[in-house]
Structures are given as structure tokens and as C-alpha cells.
């Protein structure tokens, strides 16, 4: 699936991934290929894309058609 993490200043990550995990408003979430569409706010914390980790500030995550877009205020 295609994943992108963006801040107002730059795109932090753009590429293919097998799994993504993040901390949403309702708790931790894991996303794999063919995940149902989802829109969630994100809390400050760690986003893991396969073996890469990013410490982000608050933001939003959208999943649709094997594409994940994470918009965040910035990184810690």
C-alpha cells in the first residue's frame, strides 16, 4: 500500500509499506493491505511504517483504496 506522512513544511515519508501502526484517539491501531476506509485523529506519539519509526505531533490519518495519508503538525 502507498503511505505518505506530510507536515506543513515537508513530506517526511512517501513510499510503499506492508504495515502501519499509530496511536489514534481511541487507542493503538494497525493497518494492513486492503484495510477498510478509515479517518481518525492521531495523538502525539510514534507512527511505525514497516521498520521505520517517526515521532509525530497531533494529526490525522486517512485510509482509502490501499493508500494511507498522515497529516501532522510536525515531528518531535
Secondary structure by P-SEA (a helix, b strand, c coil): cbbbbbccccccccccccbbbbbccccbbbbccccccbbbbbccbbbbccccccccccccccccccbbbbbccccc
